């Protein structure tokens, strides 16, 4: 369980870094992109430490992914 959470966090942090770079390359607004990156980190950490429920995390993961696509 803990290993899954660790892998989930690492995966999302890497994806967040990629999305930040993509955002910055598109519009050059560093602070705007950085704020999105920080918020995403906080959301990930918050849910991992507060739920520790794999099904809940998968639901959250898909929600974050959907919202990310809507904002692009």
C-alpha positions as CSV (number, residue, x, y, z in Angstrom):
1,X,0.0,0.0,0.0
2,X,2.7,2.5,1.0
3,X,4.8,1.5,-2.0
4,X,1.8,2.3,-4.3
5,X,1.3,5.7,-2.7
6,X,5.0,6.5,-3.1
7,X,4.9,5.5,-6.8
8,X,1.7,7.5,-7.3
9,X,3.3,10.6,-5.8
10,X,6.5,10.2,-7.8
11,X,4.5,9.8,-11.0
12,X,2.3,12.8,-10.3
13,X,5.3,15.0,-9.4
14,X,7.0,14.0,-12.6
15,X,3.9,14.8,-14.6
16,X,3.5,18.1,-12.8
17,X,7.0,19.0,-13.8
18,X,6.3,18.2,-17.4
19,X,3.1,20.2,-17.4
20,X,4.9,23.1,-15.8
21,X,7.5,23.1,-18.5
22,X,4.8,22.8,-21.2
23,X,2.8,25.7,-19.6
24,X,5.9,27.9,-19.4
25,X,7.0,27.1,-22.9
26,X,3.5,28.0,-24.3
27,X,3.0,31.3,-22.5
28,X,6.1,32.3,-20.6
29,X,4.2,33.2,-17.5
30,X,6.5,31.7,-15.0
31,X,4.6,32.6,-11.8
32,X,1.3,31.5,-13.2
33,X,2.7,28.1,-14.1
34,X,4.6,27.8,-10.9
35,X,1.4,28.5,-8.9
36,X,-0.4,25.7,-10.7
37,X,2.6,23.4,-10.1
38,X,2.6,24.2,-6.3
39,X,-1.2,23.7,-6.0
40,X,-0.9,20.4,-7.7
41,X,1.8,19.2,-5.4
42,X,-0.3,20.3,-2.4
43,X,-3.4,18.5,-3.7
44,X,-1.4,15.3,-4.2
45,X,0.3,15.4,-0.8
46,X,-2.9,16.3,1.0
47,X,-4.9,13.4,-0.4
48,X,-2.1,10.9,0.1
49,X,-1.6,11.9,3.8
50,X,-5.3,12.2,4.6
51,X,-6.9,9.3,2.8
52,X,-4.4,6.4,2.2
53,X,-7.3,4.8,0.4
54,X,-6.2,3.5,-3.0
55,X,-9.7,3.7,-4.6
56,X,-10.1,7.3,-3.4
57,X,-6.6,8.2,-4.8
58,X,-7.5,6.7,-8.2
59,X,-10.7,8.7,-8.2
60,X,-8.8,11.9,-7.3
61,X,-6.1,11.0,-9.9
62,X,-8.7,10.9,-12.7
63,X,-10.4,14.1,-11.4
64,X,-7.1,15.9,-11.4
65,X,-6.4,14.6,-14.9
66,X,-9.8,15.7,-16.2
67,X,-9.4,19.2,-14.7
68,X,-6.0,19.5,-16.1
69,X,-7.3,18.7,-19.6
70,X,-10.2,21.2,-19.2
71,X,-7.8,24.0,-18.3
72,X,-5.6,23.5,-21.3
